[in-house]
Amino acid sequence: MKRRAFITLLSGAAAWPLAARAQQGERMRRIGVLMNGSADNPDAQANVVTFLKAMQQLGWIDGSNVRIEFRWGTGNADNIRKYAVELAALTPEVILATGTAGMRPLLQTTRTVPIVFVQVADPVGAGFVDSLSQPGGNATGFMQFEYSLSGKWLELLKEIAPGVTSVRLRLSRAARMEG
């Protein structure tokens, strides 16, 4: 190895600790996630994997430049309230809430930390937001489904099975706990 190449390599190696120290000075961001379900539920785990992949594609890597704090309410109202308080106390940049059950405790706990909700049946009717177009407050998010589509579901069912004369809605256990 030639002398100049060696000196260049050595000086580059000496700069690594300085670069590492400069990067460490950047503040670690924090995101809270309040899940209504259980950590061992395969559907919930699939949602977490998808969330983490999407965050990584946006440049946010858990443990590197963001800390993502998951809490699992397991469908228990006391757990959900406890974890809502716990997450708000961490003062994250944002809290992601899945389902209706976590929203009320979160909004009772904090009106300053931004909350993004998913899978909420009726955020306006529940009082979580003022309107869908102008949510106001510190909460915004996505409804579980648009109610105006319900009539279309019945029309589609009638096209698929013209002999059907009545429809009975059966809610899953998870859906009953949401409402």
C-alpha positions in Angstrom: 0.0 0.0 0.0 1.4 3.4 -0.9 1.9 6.0 1.7 -0.7 8.5 0.5 -3.4 5.8 0.3 -2.5 4.6 3.8 -2.7 8.2 5.2 -6.0 8.8 3.4 -7.4 5.5 4.8 -6.2 6.3 8.3 -7.5 9.8 8.4 -10.9 8.5 7.1 -11.0 5.9 9.9 -10.1 8.6 12.4 -13.1 10.7 11.3 -15.6 7.8 11.8 -16.0 8.4 15.6 -16.6 12.1 15.0 -19.3 11.3 12.4 -20.9 8.8 14.7 -20.9 11.3 17.6 -22.5 13.9 15.4 -25.3 11.5 14.4 -25.9 10.6 18.0 -26.7 14.2 18.8 -29.8 14.0 16.7 -32.9 13.6 18.9 -34.6 10.2 18.8 -38.2 10.6 17.8 -40.9 8.6 19.6 -44.2 7.2 18.3 -46.8 5.6 20.6 -49.0 2.9 19.3 -52.1 1.8 21.3 -53.5 -1.5 19.9 -56.8 -2.7 21.2 -56.0 -6.3 20.5 -53.5 -8.9 21.7 -49.9 -9.1 20.7 -50.2 -12.7 19.8 -53.1 -12.2 17.3 -51.8 -13.0 13.8 -53.9 -10.2 12.2 -52.5 -7.7 14.6 -49.0 -8.9 14.0 -49.5 -8.6 10.3 -50.6 -5.0 10.8 -47.5 -4.2 12.9 -45.2 -5.7 10.3 -46.9 -3.6 7.5 -46.7 -0.5 9.7 -43.0 -1.0 10.4 -42.2 -1.7 6.7 -44.1 1.5 5.7 -42.2 3.5 8.3 -38.9 2.1 7.1 -39.8 3.0 3.5 -40.3 6.5 4.7 -36.9 6.5 6.4 -38.0 5.9 10.0 -36.3 2.8 11.5 -37.3 1.6 14.9 -34.4 1.8 17.3 -32.3 3.9 14.8 -34.0 7.3 14.4 -37.4 6.5 16.0 -38.5 4.6 19.0 -41.9 3.0 18.5 -43.6 2.1 21.8 -46.4 -0.5 21.4 -49.0 -1.1 24.0 -51.5 -3.9 23.7 -54.9 -3.4 25.4 -56.0 -7.0 24.8 -59.6 -5.8 24.6 -59.6 -4.9 28.3 -60.9 -1.4 29.1 -58.7 -1.0 32.2 -55.6 -2.0 30.2 -56.5 0.5 27.5 -56.9 3.3 30.0 -53.7 2.5 31.7 -51.7 2.3 28.4 -53.3 5.5 27.2 -52.0 7.4 30.2 -48.6 5.6 29.9 -48.2 6.5 26.2 -49.2 10.1 26.7 -46.7 10.4 29.6 -43.9 9.4 27.2 -44.7 12.7 25.2 -44.3 11.1 21.8 -44.5 13.1 18.6 -47.7 11.2 17.7 -49.8 8.4 19.0 -51.4 5.9 16.6 -54.6 4.4 18.0 -56.4 1.4 16.5 -60.1 1.1 17.1 -62.7 3.1 18.9 -61.9 1.7 22.4 -58.6 3.6 22.8 -59.7 7.0 21.5 -61.8 8.2 24.5 -59.1 7.4 27.1 -56.4 9.0 24.9 -58.4 12.2 24.4 -59.2 12.3 28.1 -55.5 12.0 28.8 -54.0 14.4 26.4 -55.2 17.3 24.2 -51.7 18.2 23.1 -50.1 15.0 21.7 -51.4 14.4 18.1 -53.4 11.3 17.8 -54.0 9.4 14.5 -56.7 6.8 14.6 -57.6 3.9 12.3 -60.5 1.5 12.3 -62.9 3.9 14.2 -66.5 3.3 13.3 -67.9 6.9 13.8 -65.3 9.4 14.9 -67.7 12.4 14.5 -70.6 10.7 16.3 -68.3 9.6 19.1 -67.1 13.2 19.5 -63.5 12.4 18.7 -63.4 15.0 15.8 -65.6 17.9 14.8 -65.9 16.7 11.2 -64.1 14.5 8.8 -63.0 17.3 6.6 -62.0 19.6 9.5 -61.2 17.4 12.5 -60.1 20.2 14.9 -58.3 19.3 18.2 -55.4 16.9 18.3 -57.1 13.9 16.6 -57.4 12.8 13.0 -57.6 9.6 11.2 -59.5 7.0 9.2 -63.0 5.6 9.6 -63.5 1.9 9.6 -65.9 2.3 6.6 -68.2 4.9 5.0 -71.8 4.3 6.1 -73.2 5.6 2.8 -71.8 2.4 1.3 -74.1 0.2 3.4 -76.9 0.6 0.9 -74.6 -0.4 -1.9 -73.7 -3.6 -0.1 -77.3 -4.6 0.0 -77.7 -3.7 -3.7 -74.7 -5.9 -4.5 -76.0 -8.7 -2.4 -79.3 -8.6 -4.2 -77.5 -8.8 -7.6 -75.4 -11.7 -6.5 -78.2 -13.6 -4.7 -81.6 -12.3 -6.0 -83.5 -14.8 -3.9 -82.4 -13.3 -0.6 -85.2 -11.6 1.2 -83.6 -10.6 4.5 -80.2 -9.9 5.8 -79.0 -10.4 9.4 -75.8 -8.6 10.6 -73.6 -10.7 12.9 -70.9 -8.8 14.5 -67.6 -10.5 15.4 -66.4 -10.4 19.1 -63.8 -7.7 18.1 -66.5 -5.5 16.4 -68.7 -5.7 19.5 -65.8 -4.6 21.7 -65.1 -1.7 19.4 -68.6 -0.2 19.7 
